[in-house]
Amino acid sequence: MATQSKPIDLYFWPTPNGWKISIYLEEAGVPYQVHPVNIGKGDQFKPEFLAISPNNRMPAIVDPEGPGGQPISIFESGAILQYLGRKFGALYPADERERVDVEQWLFWQVGGLGPMAGQTHHFRNYAPEKIPYAIDRYVNEVHRLYGVMNKRLADRDYLAGDYSIADIACIGWAKGWEKQGQDISEFPNLKAWLDRMLAKPAVQRGLEIGADLRTDLATDKDAQKVLFNQRAR
């Protein structure tokens, strides 16, 4: 397992994607420094951030002790988790069969649970016009995805057997089940997993990072303009 003498720079805002990285760093005991990226104020469009994250999305990291001892910047939460897991040897198995199992569920979250839950949040809570078709479409898809998780967790405590970056990737989204129009009692295995995850001290610490920065996006009209009326800049 690698050691880290200089803190990793974490470009962060307290969202489900940002929490993935703060939770991992807390779990692995890696030193890090938080650089808030206020996505409601447009910090993600600043040139210095775009140099690190060209897709104007957080989280992103800069590891001053990257490969060969040289700094490396990484954007996309899934790629960051894989990089950190490889470097620090925590929550990302080296065995190929076990690693593939973790990666399946990591990419399931990145390509499915996150985008679908995000759209559900948007159309249920933030859209200026309530569009029943869109709300039903995404609420139903999240319901299906929760069913997939519930079935997977019927005979195991964590998505890939042992606790891993796949679970860390999912927790920030799954804990928002109420805003996604779901009834967690329909998914007892998922509920038990949520309870296990949220009881972990490092998960609690990771979720607390930036708690004082959060605002009520549903009522912050200026932030909505920045986030939901984006144009190329």
Short mmCIF file of the C-alpha atoms (twelve columns), coordinates in Angstrom:
data_MODEL
# 
_entry.id   MODEL 
# 
loop_
_atom_site.group_PDB 
_atom_site.id 
_atom_site.type_symbol 
_atom_site.label_atom_id 
_atom_site.label_alt_id 
_atom_site.label_comp_id 
_atom_site.label_asym_id 
_atom_site.label_seq_id 
_atom_site.Cartn_x 
_atom_site.Cartn_y 
_atom_site.Cartn_z 
_atom_site.pdbx_PDB_model_num 
ATOM 1   C CA . MET A 1   0.000   0.000   0.000   1 
ATOM 2   C CA . ALA A 2   1.332   3.411   -0.959  1 
ATOM 3   C CA . THR A 3   1.913   6.104   1.619   1 
ATOM 4   C CA . GLN A 4   1.057   9.753   1.141   1 
ATOM 5   C CA . SER A 5   3.251   12.502  2.563   1 
ATOM 6   C CA . LYS A 6   1.522   15.420  0.833   1 
ATOM 7   C CA . PRO A 7   -2.264  15.818  0.967   1 
ATOM 8   C CA . ILE A 8   -4.351  15.090  -2.077  1 
ATOM 9   C CA . ASP A 9   -6.189  18.163  -3.341  1 
ATOM 10  C CA . LEU A 10  -9.911  17.382  -3.490  1 
ATOM 11  C CA . TYR A 11  -12.066 19.719  -5.569  1 
ATOM 12  C CA . PHE A 12  -15.428 19.159  -3.991  1 
ATOM 13  C CA . TRP A 13  -18.984 20.185  -3.321  1 
ATOM 14  C CA . PRO A 14  -21.254 18.238  -0.927  1 
ATOM 15  C CA . THR A 15  -23.212 16.167  -3.439  1 
ATOM 16  C CA . PRO A 16  -23.537 12.405  -3.955  1 
ATOM 17  C CA . ASN A 17  -20.639 12.453  -6.413  1 
ATOM 18  C CA . GLY A 18  -18.448 14.596  -4.197  1 
ATOM 19  C CA . TRP A 19  -19.114 12.381  -1.186  1 
ATOM 20  C CA . LYS A 20  -17.755 9.346   -3.028  1 
ATOM 21  C CA . ILE A 21  -14.256 10.759  -2.798  1 
ATOM 22  C CA . SER A 22  -14.429 12.251  0.688   1 
ATOM 23  C CA . ILE A 23  -15.726 8.927   2.021   1 
ATOM 24  C CA . TYR A 24  -12.988 6.946   0.303   1 
ATOM 25  C CA . LEU A 25  -10.229 9.231   1.575   1 
ATOM 26  C CA . GLU A 26  -11.644 8.988   5.077   1 
ATOM 27  C CA . GLU A 27  -11.858 5.185   4.851   1 
ATOM 28  C CA . ALA A 28  -8.291  4.867   3.547   1 
ATOM 29  C CA . GLY A 29  -6.879  7.378   6.012   1 
ATOM 30  C CA . VAL A 30  -5.317  9.418   3.235   1 
ATOM 31  C CA . PRO A 31  -4.477  13.073  3.973   1 
ATOM 32  C CA . TYR A 32  -6.405  15.498  1.783   1 
ATOM 33  C CA . GLN A 33  -7.242  19.155  1.447   1 
ATOM 34  C CA . VAL A 34  -10.704 20.262  0.358   1 
ATOM 35  C CA . HIS A 35  -11.060 22.987  -2.265  1 
ATOM 36  C CA . PRO A 36  -14.758 23.939  -2.454  1 
ATOM 37  C CA . VAL A 37  -16.181 24.235  -5.966  1 
ATOM 38  C CA . ASN A 38  -19.426 26.140  -5.504  1 
ATOM 39  C CA . ILE A 39  -21.442 24.750  -8.380  1 
ATOM 40  C CA . GLY A 40  -24.339 27.096  -7.579  1 
ATOM 41  C CA . LYS A 41  -22.076 30.114  -8.114  1 
ATOM 42  C CA . GLY A 42  -20.378 28.821  -11.273 1 
ATOM 43  C CA . ASP A 43  -16.969 27.920  -9.825  1 
ATOM 44  C CA . GLN A 44  -16.933 24.884  -12.111 1 
ATOM 45  C CA . PHE A 45  -16.504 27.187  -15.114 1 
ATOM 46  C CA . LYS A 46  -13.384 28.932  -13.844 1 
ATOM 47  C CA . PRO A 47  -10.351 28.345  -16.105 1 
ATOM 48  C CA . GLU A 48  -8.226  27.010  -13.261 1 
ATOM 49  C CA . PHE A 49  -10.822 24.342  -12.509 1 
ATOM 50  C CA . LEU A 50  -11.406 23.500  -16.179 1 
ATOM 51  C CA . ALA A 51  -7.695  22.787  -16.459 1 
ATOM 52  C CA . ILE A 52  -8.279  19.944  -13.998 1 
ATOM 53  C CA . SER A 53  -11.818 18.934  -14.968 1 
ATOM 54  C CA . PRO A 54  -12.539 19.848  -18.610 1 
ATOM 55  C CA . ASN A 55  -16.144 18.609  -18.341 1 
ATOM 56  C CA . ASN A 56  -16.825 21.343  -15.725 1 
ATOM 57  C CA . ARG A 57  -17.953 18.793  -13.175 1 
ATOM 58  C CA . MET A 58  -16.683 18.019  -9.732  1 
ATOM 59  C CA . PRO A 59  -15.254 16.071  -8.004  1 
ATOM 60  C CA . ALA A 60  -11.713 16.156  -9.248  1 
ATOM 61  C CA . ILE A 61  -8.419  15.540  -7.535  1 
ATOM 62  C CA . VAL A 62  -4.795  16.479  -7.918  1 
ATOM 63  C CA . ASP A 63  -2.397  13.976  -6.419  1 
ATOM 64  C CA . PRO A 64  0.966   15.716  -5.916  1 
ATOM 65  C CA . GLU A 65  2.584   12.292  -5.565  1 
ATOM 66  C CA . GLY A 66  1.226   10.656  -8.697  1 
ATOM 67  C CA . PRO A 67  2.864   8.010   -10.908 1 
ATOM 68  C CA . GLY A 68  6.614   8.440   -11.034 1 
ATOM 69  C CA . GLY A 69  6.381   10.925  -8.203  1 
ATOM 70  C CA . GLN A 70  4.858   13.545  -10.490 1 
ATOM 71  C CA . PRO A 71  1.512   15.305  -9.953  1 
ATOM 72  C CA . ILE A 72  -1.561  13.917  -11.696 1 
ATOM 73  C CA . SER A 73  -5.043  15.410  -12.021 1 
ATOM 74  C CA . ILE A 74  -8.106  13.198  -12.405 1 
ATOM 75  C CA . PHE A 75  -11.751 13.976  -13.052 1 
ATOM 76  C CA . GLU A 76  -14.807 11.667  -13.082 1 
ATOM 77  C CA . SER A 77  -15.670 10.119  -9.738  1 
ATOM 78  C CA . GLY A 78  -15.453 6.515   -10.917 1 
ATOM 79  C CA . ALA A 79  -11.987 7.028   -12.374 1 
ATOM 80  C CA . ILE A 80  -10.884 8.758   -9.168  1 
ATOM 81  C CA . LEU A 81  -12.116 5.856   -7.030  1 
ATOM 82  C CA . GLN A 82  -10.289 3.339   -9.202  1 
ATOM 83  C CA . TYR A 83  -7.069  5.355   -9.103  1 
ATOM 84  C CA . LEU A 84  -7.188  5.757   -5.339  1 
ATOM 85  C CA . GLY A 85  -8.121  2.116   -4.868  1 
ATOM 86  C CA . ARG A 86  -5.154  0.960   -6.951  1 
ATOM 87  C CA . LYS A 87  -2.735  3.335   -5.256  1 
ATOM 88  C CA . PHE A 88  -3.716  2.734   -1.658  1 
ATOM 89  C CA . GLY A 89  -4.867  -0.875  -1.935  1 
ATOM 90  C CA . ALA A 90  -8.011  -0.256  0.068   1 
ATOM 91  C CA . LEU A 91  -11.554 -1.340  -0.844  1 
ATOM 92  C CA . TYR A 92  -10.510 -2.328  -4.394  1 
ATOM 93  C CA . PRO A 93  -9.291  -5.930  -4.583  1 
ATOM 94  C CA . ALA A 94  -6.195  -6.945  -6.516  1 
ATOM 95  C CA . ASP A 95  -7.615  -10.342 -7.504  1 
ATOM 96  C CA . GLU A 96  -8.955  -9.989  -11.049 1 
ATOM 97  C CA . ARG A 97  -12.199 -11.880 -10.532 1 
ATOM 98  C CA . GLU A 98  -13.003 -9.899  -7.394  1 
ATOM 99  C CA . ARG A 99  -11.985 -6.632  -9.055  1 
ATOM 100 C CA . VAL A 100 -14.272 -7.250  -12.025 1 
ATOM 101 C CA . ASP A 101 -17.150 -7.836  -9.623  1 
ATOM 102 C CA . VAL A 102 -16.473 -4.491  -7.961  1 
ATOM 103 C CA . GLU A 103 -16.121 -2.727  -11.307 1 
ATOM 104 C CA . GLN A 104 -19.444 -4.062  -12.572 1 
ATOM 105 C CA . TRP A 105 -21.255 -2.399  -9.696  1 
ATOM 106 C CA . LEU A 106 -19.146 0.751   -9.833  1 
ATOM 107 C CA . PHE A 107 -20.048 1.277   -13.485 1 
ATOM 108 C CA . TRP A 108 -23.652 0.300   -12.768 1 
ATOM 109 C CA . GLN A 109 -23.769 3.263   -10.417 1 
ATOM 110 C CA . VAL A 110 -21.903 5.659   -12.689 1 
ATOM 111 C CA . GLY A 111 -24.007 4.795   -15.729 1 
ATOM 112 C CA . GLY A 112 -27.326 4.002   -14.082 1 
ATOM 113 C CA . LEU A 113 -28.153 4.788   -10.483 1 
ATOM 114 C CA . GLY A 114 -26.494 8.212   -10.421 1 
ATOM 115 C CA . PRO A 115 -27.907 9.615   -13.681 1 
ATOM 116 C CA . MET A 116 -31.391 8.212   -13.103 1 
ATOM 117 C CA . ALA A 117 -31.571 9.392   -9.498  1 
ATOM 118 C CA . GLY A 118 -30.207 12.770  -10.561 1 
ATOM 119 C CA . GLN A 119 -32.907 13.197  -13.190 1 
ATOM 120 C CA . THR A 120 -35.498 12.140  -10.639 1 
ATOM 121 C CA . HIS A 121 -34.254 14.817  -8.230  1 
ATOM 122 C CA . HIS A 122 -34.424 17.383  -11.006 1 
ATOM 123 C CA . PHE A 123 -37.909 16.703  -12.312 1 
ATOM 124 C CA . ARG A 124 -39.484 16.080  -8.888  1 
ATOM 125 C CA . ASN A 125 -37.816 18.894  -6.960  1 
ATOM 126 C CA . TYR A 126 -36.214 21.531  -9.180  1 
ATOM 127 C CA . ALA A 127 -37.877 21.699  -12.589 1 
ATOM 128 C CA . PRO A 128 -39.911 24.926  -13.003 1 
ATOM 129 C CA . GLU A 129 -42.663 22.919  -14.675 1 
ATOM 130 C CA . LYS A 130 -43.902 19.607  -13.298 1 
ATOM 131 C CA . ILE A 131 -43.924 17.193  -16.239 1 
ATOM 132 C CA . PRO A 132 -45.770 14.012  -15.184 1 
ATOM 133 C CA . TYR A 133 -44.283 11.846  -17.928 1 
ATOM 134 C CA . ALA A 134 -40.695 12.791  -16.965 1 
ATOM 135 C CA . ILE A 135 -41.372 12.342  -13.257 1 
ATOM 136 C CA . ASP A 136 -42.951 8.937   -13.773 1 
ATOM 137 C CA . ARG A 137 -40.211 7.861   -16.171 1 
ATOM 138 C CA . TYR A 138 -37.365 8.524   -13.766 1 
ATOM 139 C CA . VAL A 139 -39.115 7.553   -10.534 1 
ATOM 140 C CA . ASN A 140 -39.999 4.215   -12.100 1 
ATOM 141 C CA . GLU A 141 -36.457 3.660   -13.333 1 
ATOM 142 C CA . VAL A 142 -35.002 4.394   -9.901  1 
ATOM 143 C CA . HIS A 143 -37.545 1.975   -8.461  1 
ATOM 144 C CA . ARG A 144 -36.273 -0.676  -10.864 1 
ATOM 145 C CA . LEU A 145 -32.643 0.039   -9.952  1 
ATOM 146 C CA . TYR A 146 -33.426 -0.157  -6.256  1 
ATOM 147 C CA . GLY A 147 -34.997 -3.530  -6.964  1 
ATOM 148 C CA . VAL A 148 -31.758 -4.643  -8.614  1 
ATOM 149 C CA . MET A 149 -29.798 -3.609  -5.533  1 
ATOM 150 C CA . ASN A 150 -32.302 -5.217  -3.198  1 
ATOM 151 C CA . LYS A 151 -32.056 -8.546  -5.027  1 
ATOM 152 C CA . ARG A 152 -28.269 -8.377  -5.148  1 
ATOM 153 C CA . LEU A 153 -28.088 -7.753  -1.406  1 
ATOM 154 C CA . ALA A 154 -30.374 -10.659 -0.506  1 
ATOM 155 C CA . ASP A 155 -27.454 -12.982 0.227   1 
ATOM 156 C CA . ARG A 156 -24.563 -10.617 0.925   1 
ATOM 157 C CA . ASP A 157 -23.817 -7.564  3.027   1 
ATOM 158 C CA . TYR A 158 -22.248 -5.507  0.235   1 
ATOM 159 C CA . LEU A 159 -22.666 -5.225  -3.507  1 
ATOM 160 C CA . ALA A 160 -19.514 -7.103  -4.461  1 
ATOM 161 C CA . GLY A 161 -19.365 -9.339  -1.392  1 
ATOM 162 C CA . ASP A 162 -16.839 -7.388  0.651   1 
ATOM 163 C CA . TYR A 163 -17.162 -3.673  1.328   1 
ATOM 164 C CA . SER A 164 -15.679 -1.795  -1.639  1 
ATOM 165 C CA . ILE A 165 -15.613 1.346   -3.750  1 
ATOM 166 C CA . ALA A 166 -18.826 0.091   -5.377  1 
ATOM 167 C CA . ASP A 167 -20.696 0.596   -2.112  1 
ATOM 168 C CA . ILE A 168 -19.052 3.985   -1.570  1 
ATOM 169 C CA . ALA A 169 -20.157 5.042   -5.056  1 
ATOM 170 C CA . CYS A 170 -23.794 4.206   -4.302  1 
ATOM 171 C CA . ILE A 171 -24.353 5.440   -0.760  1 
ATOM 172 C CA . GLY A 172 -24.727 9.147   -1.492  1 
ATOM 173 C CA . TRP A 173 -27.427 8.455   -4.044  1 
ATOM 174 C CA . ALA A 174 -29.278 5.698   -2.207  1 
ATOM 175 C CA . LYS A 175 -29.563 7.668   1.011   1 
ATOM 176 C CA . GLY A 176 -31.689 10.198  -0.896  1 
ATOM 177 C CA . TRP A 177 -34.485 7.720   -1.534  1 
ATOM 178 C CA . GLU A 178 -37.202 10.043  -0.205  1 
ATOM 179 C CA . LYS A 179 -36.371 12.794  -2.702  1 
ATOM 180 C CA . GLN A 180 -36.472 10.130  -5.412  1 
ATOM 181 C CA . GLY A 181 -40.071 9.243   -4.607  1 
ATOM 182 C CA . GLN A 182 -39.251 5.807   -3.210  1 
ATOM 183 C CA . ASP A 183 -40.546 3.839   -0.244  1 
ATOM 184 C CA . ILE A 184 -37.505 2.209   1.311   1 
ATOM 185 C CA . SER A 185 -39.689 -0.327  3.121   1 
ATOM 186 C CA . GLU A 186 -40.237 -2.008  -0.254  1 
ATOM 187 C CA . PHE A 187 -36.526 -2.855  -0.324  1 
ATOM 188 C CA . PRO A 188 -35.596 -4.464  3.015   1 
ATOM 189 C CA . ASN A 189 -32.190 -5.719  1.886   1 
ATOM 190 C CA . LEU A 190 -31.296 -2.300  0.541   1 
ATOM 191 C CA . LYS A 191 -32.519 -0.730  3.776   1 
ATOM 192 C CA . ALA A 192 -30.277 -3.038  5.797   1 
ATOM 193 C CA . TRP A 193 -27.322 -2.107  3.556   1 
ATOM 194 C CA . LEU A 194 -28.081 1.584   4.036   1 
ATOM 195 C CA . ASP A 195 -28.086 1.109   7.791   1 
ATOM 196 C CA . ARG A 196 -24.737 -0.726  7.642   1 
ATOM 197 C CA . MET A 197 -23.193 1.950   5.447   1 
ATOM 198 C CA . LEU A 198 -24.470 4.930   7.392   1 
ATOM 199 C CA . ALA A 199 -23.222 3.406   10.659  1 
ATOM 200 C CA . LYS A 200 -19.606 3.438   9.443   1 
ATOM 201 C CA . PRO A 201 -17.628 6.245   11.119  1 
ATOM 202 C CA . ALA A 202 -15.635 7.025   7.965   1 
ATOM 203 C CA . VAL A 203 -18.837 7.224   5.924   1 
ATOM 204 C CA . GLN A 204 -20.276 9.597   8.485   1 
ATOM 205 C CA . ARG A 205 -17.145 11.759  8.363   1 
ATOM 206 C CA . GLY A 206 -17.117 11.774  4.569   1 
ATOM 207 C CA . LEU A 207 -20.761 12.829  4.422   1 
ATOM 208 C CA . GLU A 208 -20.127 15.627  6.908   1 
ATOM 209 C CA . ILE A 209 -17.474 17.277  4.739   1 
ATOM 210 C CA . GLY A 210 -18.866 20.552  3.466   1 
ATOM 211 C CA . ALA A 211 -22.133 20.194  5.352   1 
ATOM 212 C CA . ASP A 212 -22.017 23.899  6.167   1 
ATOM 213 C CA . LEU A 213 -21.804 24.720  2.457   1 
ATOM 214 C CA . ARG A 214 -25.076 23.132  1.413   1 
ATOM 215 C CA . THR A 215 -28.045 25.293  0.483   1 
ATOM 216 C CA . ASP A 216 -31.640 24.495  -0.409  1 
ATOM 217 C CA . LEU A 217 -31.364 24.193  -4.155  1 
ATOM 218 C CA . ALA A 218 -35.137 23.954  -4.476  1 
ATOM 219 C CA . THR A 219 -35.440 27.589  -3.378  1 
ATOM 220 C CA . ASP A 220 -32.114 28.990  -4.644  1 
ATOM 221 C CA . LYS A 221 -33.212 30.368  -8.002  1 
ATOM 222 C CA . ASP A 222 -29.825 31.881  -8.822  1 
ATOM 223 C CA . ALA A 223 -28.114 28.525  -8.351  1 
ATOM 224 C CA . GLN A 224 -30.779 26.852  -10.504 1 
ATOM 225 C CA . LYS A 225 -29.985 29.265  -13.332 1 
ATOM 226 C CA . VAL A 226 -26.318 28.325  -13.148 1 
ATOM 227 C CA . LEU A 227 -26.918 24.582  -12.879 1 
ATOM 228 C CA . PHE A 228 -29.883 24.037  -15.171 1 
ATOM 229 C CA . ASN A 229 -29.549 26.713  -17.861 1 
ATOM 230 C CA . GLN A 230 -25.968 26.065  -18.791 1 
ATOM 231 C CA . ARG A 231 -24.566 27.137  -22.116 1 
ATOM 232 C CA . ALA A 232 -21.100 26.626  -23.541 1 
ATOM 233 C CA . ARG A 233 -18.754 29.224  -22.120 1 
# 
